[in-house]
């Protein structure tokens, strides 16, 4: 009403919204949900962003600023397409000369006049819902919002659409959105076409199995953190989990899952809701359900963060691998972090510094290959009296013999195999023992008659920035049998990358007892 009474205010409004897309969407954009028709909630509603949606807008801004590509891994019904459509309209209105591209696997999904399920019809609804004061000068909807093409007659900005194998053939773009890109029939052809046409390619999709281009790009990518610039030279990943939606509760999830199970469609549910790429993969060591149950298990079950600190350090071995550090207090996984440093000395110093101020702590480190340099750097720091007080470094070798080789897999149960006959190596034993922790935790939460001790469980702190990546990686490894019929672990099933965070967590929860070295402890506490 104020704008209509004093049109001069539109000058300041446009200047403000030019750099504030979240506010522009919250204030002026509408969304549409036909499922609300006939109920108390209108089908056409103001598009008020919840926190994760607002962070997606910031992610797109960061990709544009850094001229890097992004990938949005989402569960269904998160509003990602509506949101990216709103950002497209924002660019079209406020960025002179911007050229925005949209593509999907079928033409009718990109544009079908009058069908709000199509991307361009969504954007038409957004434009028609705006106050006319925001429309470009000389703009006529019938002339400037034609089939798969929007033109801004005032500033020359455009939004164009393409489908299937034609994606990327329409010329250079400031940014290109690929909707449901995990479901394309010939994605390699599209990648070849887009490679030279845009610096900012945004893949948006629910998951669709292992090994496709979307999955490979996600595996090679780096999870973006709010408030940070995008990483250079890699795909930046943004995850939209069902728990990020304020309208989706645990009861909603349980009901949907129960129905999917009854319909024999649990694998589809796992892909669409849980974002589980390996939903159809056999032999997963730690099921995703168990991992989710362990999030804040110490709060759910009412036990505290008692016990000492243990950390695990997985050292990058080159290529696209990354260093990872995990720290737990008692059975509660408190923090994880990863970084791309290739200098083992720098990695050692960063890990040691991160363990400072916690009191006595064992740092289990990957001692094979490049990890051998950790000990040399730690010895140098010790000689110079620069080691963190209370820190003890313990080498952890995945190929080493199992701990307690004569003990039974199930302690106290002599009917179960002994450890040296069941596990191929320390890695297999550590992964399986972590599996047993997750299984007991799941049972403690879901089986009222199950008896448990806190020391036998595992809990994952929900406030970790890389929580979603931790969930994914813990449910990635699969079990197999060696030539001698012993359990072995495949951490990288086809199409996946090494789960560095999970490896660090495994080391932290299955620590190797340190060799007694009184001089190390004397130095640590001097």
N, C-alpha and C positions, 0 to 999 in steps of 0.2 A: 504493500500500500504506500509505503514511503517512497519507493522507487517510482511508482506511477505518479505520485503527487509532485515529485521533484526529479525528473529524468536526468538532471545533471549528476545525480549520485551514481549513475551507472558507470561513469568514467572511473571513479575510485573503486567501485565494486569489481570491474573488470581487471583493474591493475592488481587488486588483492588476489582475486581468484587465479590469476595467471601463474602464481607461484604457490597456490594452496589447493591442490586437487582434492584432498580429503574433505576440506570444508566445502568446496564447490559441490561435491557429490552429496554430502550430508544436507546441504541447504536447499538444493534445487533439483536433484535427480530423483526419478521415480523408478520403482521396479514392479514386476507383475508376477503374481502367482495364482493361476486359475484354480488351484486346490482350495483357495479361500472362498471361492464363490458360493453364495448361499449361507455363509456362516457369519459370525460376529466380526470377523476381520475382513476388511475390503480386499478384493483381488489386486487392486492398484494401490500401492503404498509408497510413502516417502522412503527413499533408499538411505536408511540410517545405518552406517557401518558399525559392525562389532569390531573388537580390537584387532583380531587377526586379519580381517578384511582391510582395515586401515593400514596395517603393516604391509599388506600386499601392494597397496598403492605406493608406499614408500619404497618397496622393493623395485617396482617398475621405474620409479624415479631414479633410483640408484643405478639400475641397468642403463638407463638413458644417459645419466651423467658420466658413467664409466665406459660407455660404448661397449658393453659386454652382454652376452646372451644369458637368458635365464630359463629356468624350468620350474613349473608349478605342478607339484605332485599333490593331488587332492583326492579326497573321498567325494562321493556324490553329494549334491545338494548343498554346496558351500557358497553358491553365488559367484563363483570365479568368472564365468563368462559374462554375466551382467556387469560385474565390476570392471573387467578389462574393456568391455564395451563403453562403460562410463568414462574410463580414462581415455579411450580413443576419441570420444566426443570432446572431452576437455582439451586434448591436443589439437583437435580440429578447430576448436573455437579460439584458442589462446596462443597457439604456436604458428605464426605465419609461415606458409610454405610447407608445413609438415605433411608427410606422406605416410599414411598408416595402412598396413596390409593385414588382411584377415584370410585365413584358409581353413578348410576342414576337408574330411575325406569325400563328402558328397556335396554337390551343388545346392541341393535343397536345404542342407544344414547351414550353408552360408547365407543364402537368401531365398526366401519364398514369400512374396508379397502377401501381407495379411496374416502370416503365420508367426506368432511370437516365439515359437520354438527355434526359428532361424535367427542367426546372429544379427543380420542387418535389420530385421524387423524389430528386434530388441532395441537397437540403436535409434530407429525411427521413433519408437515410443518414448525414448529418453528425450530426443530433440523436441518432439511435439509437446512434451510435458513441461518444457522450460518456459519461463516468462518470455514473452516476445522481445523484451528489452535485451535479452542475451542472444537473440538470433542475429546472424551476420547481416550487414546492410545489403539490401537487394536479394535476400534469400527467399526463394519460393520453393516450398517442399516438393511440389510435383516436378519441378525442373531440376532441383539440386539434390534430391534424394532418390535417384533412379535405381534400377536393378543393379545391385552389387557395386554401387558407386555413390559416394557423397562428395559434393563440391562446396567449398566455402567461397562464395563469390567476392567476399570482402578481402580475404587474406591469401587466397590461393591454396589453402590446405585441402587435402583429399583423404578419403578412406575408400579403399577398393578391396574387392573380394575375389578369391580364386578357389578352385576345388580340385581334389585328386592330384593327378600327375601334373596339372598346370600350375600348381602352387609355386611361386617364385618366378614365373615367366613374365610377370607384368611390370618389370622395371624396378628401379631402386626405391628403397623404403627407409624411412627413419627408424621404424620399428615394425616387426611383423609378428602377428599373433597366430599360432597354429593350435586350433582347438581340437581336443581329443586326439592328440598326435600319436599316442601309443597304439592307435587303431588303424593307421594308414596301411594300405595294401603294398605300396612300393615306396617306402620312406627314403631309401637311398637316392632315388631319382629326385625327390623333393629337396634333399640336402644339397645335392649338386647344383640345383637351380638357385637355391637361396644363398649359397655360399658367398657370392660376390655382390648380392643385391641388397644386403642389410647387415649392419654391424650388430644390431640388437634383435635377436630372434627369441621369442617367448613361446616355449612349448607348454601347453596347458592340457592336462589329461588325468583321468583315473588310470590305474595301472592295468597292464594287460599281459602279464607273464614275463618270463626271463628272455634275455638275449636280443630283443628288438631294439631299434635305434633309440627310442625313448628311454628304455631301461639302461642301455649302455651309456647314454649321455648322463643319466641320473647317477650311475655308479661312478663315473669319472668326475662328477661335479663336486662342489663344495657347498655345504649348507650355509646360507646367508644369515647373519644375525642382525636384528633391528638396530638401527642407529649407526651401522657400519657401512663403509663403502664396499662395492662389490670386489671380489677377488679378480685379479687380472689373468687373462690367458686360459680361463677355465669356465665351464658353465656354472652359474650360481643357482642354487636350488632353494626353492621356497615350498615348505610343506604345509598343507591345510588338512589337519586331522579333524575327525568328527568331534573330538573333545574341545576343539577351538570354537565350536558353534554354541552360543549360549542357550539355544533352544533344544539341544540334544543332551539328554541325561543318560545315566547308566541304565535306568529303566527302559528308555527308548532303545538303547543298544541291545539290551538283553531280549527285549521283545522282538526286534528285527532279526536277531540271530536265531532265536528259537523258531521263528517262522521259516527262516531259510533252511534250518536243519530239518524241519518237518517236511519241507518241500523237496528235500534232496539237493539243495542249491547252496550248500555251505561254502563251497569253493568260490562261487560267484560273490557271496557276501564278503568273503575274506579279501577278494580283490577290490570290490566296490567300496566297502566301508573301512576295512582294516588296512587298505593299501598294501596288501601282501602280494608281492611279485611271485613268491614261491608257493602260492596257494595250492598248486597241483604237484609240488615237488615232494617226493617220498623221502623219508629218513631224516627230517629236520630234528636236530638234537634237542633244541629248546623251543617248544611250540610258542607261537606268538601270544596265545591266551595266557600262558604261564607268566610271560614277561609283563604283560599288562597288569596282571593281578598283583605283581610285586611292586608296582609303583606306589610309594608311600605305604607299604605293607606295615612298617613299624608304627604308623599312625592308626591304620585300620585295626591292627591286632593289639595295640596298646603297650608296646615295649619301647624302651628308649634307645638312644644312640650310645650304648655303653660298649666299652672295649677300646683297644688300641688302634692306632693308625697303620694301615698298610697301603702301599702304592704299587702300581704296575706300570712299567714303561716299555712300550713297543717301539722299537727304533726303525725308522724308514730305511728301506734297503734299495732305494733308487727308483727311477721311472716316475710313475704317478703316485707312488706310495707316500704316506704321511706319518709323522711321529704321533704317538698317542700316549696320554698319561691319564690314569684313573686312580682315584684315591677313595678309600673306604674307611669309615670309623666303626669298629665292630662289624656288624653285617650290613650296615647302611652305606650304599654307594653314594658318596657326597658330591663329587665333581669329576668331570672328564674334560679333556681339552685335546686338540690336535693342531699340528702346525707342519709346515712344509720345509723346514730347515734341513739341508743335506749335510751340514757340518756336524759330525758326531759330538765334537767338543761343545759347540753351541747348544746342541740338544741336551747334553748332560747338564750344563750349567742352568739351562732353563728349568729342567725337571727338578734339580736340587733346590733352586730358588723357590719353586712352587711348593716344595715340601717344607719350607721354613716356617717357623712360628707355631708348629703343631705339637712340639714335644717329641718324644721318642717315636720314630717311624722307620719301618723297613721299606726300602725301595727295591722291589724285584724288577730287574731289568733284563730285557732280551739280550743274551750274551753271545748269540750266534752271528757270524758274519760281521757286518759293520758295527753291531752292538758290542763287539769286543773292545771298541774304542772307548766305551763308557768307563770301564775300569781304569784305563790309562789316564783319562781326564780327571776322574775322581781321585786317583793317587796323586796327581799333580796338585789338585786343590788341597788335599790333605797335607802334603808336604809344605804348602804355603799357609797352612792354618786357615783355609777359607771354606772348609766344609761346614754345612749347616749343623749346628749342635743337635745331637740326638738322632742324626740320620745314619742309617746303616744300609749300605748297598749290598744286594744279594744277587748273584748271577742266576738266571733262569733260562734253561735250555730246553726248547720244545722237543728235541730229539733224545733227551736224556732218559735214563731208566725211570720207571715209575717209583713213587714213594711207597714205603711199606710193601715191598714186593711179595712178601709171604702172607700178608694180610688178605682178608676176604673182601670182595667187592661190597658186600653188605656186612659191615662189621658185626661180629657175633653170630652170623649165620654161616655155619660151616658147609651148608649145602650150596652156597654160591661159589663161583670160581675164585681163585686167588688172583691178586692184582696183576702179577707178572704174566699170567696166562690169559688174562682178559684184555688188557690194554696194550697197544702197540708201543706206546711211548708216554712220556710225561704230558704232552699236549693232549692226547686222547683222554688220559686220566683226569686232567684238569677240567676239560670241557664237560666230561660226564659227571664229575662231582658238582660242577656248577648247575648242570641240569637237575641233579637231585635236590639241590637247594631250591630251585625254582618250583619243582614239583611239590616239595613239602610246603612251600609258601602258598601255592595255589590250593592245596588241600586244607591247609590251616584256615584259609579264608572261606572256602566253599563247602567243607565237610564239617558239620558241627561236632561230630564225635571224634575227630582226628586230634590226637595228642601231639604236642610239639614243644621244642625248646628254642628260644630265640637264636642261640648260637648255630642252629642247624638251618636257618632260613636265610633269605636275602631280601633286602628292600632297596628300592631305587628312589632317590629324592626327586620329587616332581618339579623342582625349580631349576634343574640343570638346563642350560641353554641348548645343549645337543641331545635332549631327551629323545626326540623322535628318531634321530640317527642311531642312538644306542638301542632303541627298540628293534629297529630294522636289522642291525648287525648281529644282535644276540640270537635272532631267529634265522640267520643265514646259513650257518654251518650244518652240514649233513654228516651222518655216520655211515661207515662202510666197513669192510673186512679186508685185512691184508692177506698176503699169500699164506701166512701161517694162521689165518682165521682169527686174528686178534682185532679188536676195535681200533679203527683209525678215523681221523677227522678230515673231511674235505671242507676247508673254510671258504673256498671260492668255486662254488658250482658254476657251470657254464654261464658266461655273461655277467659275472659279478666280480667285484674287486675285493681285495683283502680287507677283512673287517678289523681294522686297526684298533678302534676303540674297544671292540669286544675282546680282542686279544689282550689288551692291557687290563681289562676287567677280569678275565680268566686268570691272569698272573696274580692279580691282587687277591683273588678269592681262593687261590690254591698255591700259597707261598711255599717256596722251598726253604727248609730250615737253614739258617746261616751257619757256616762253619765258625766255630768259636775263635775269635781273634781279640784277645784282651786289649791289644794296642789300639785297635779301631775304636773300641768303646771308651778307652781312656782319652783318645784324641777328641772323640765326639762330645764329651762332656767337660773338657777342660775350659 
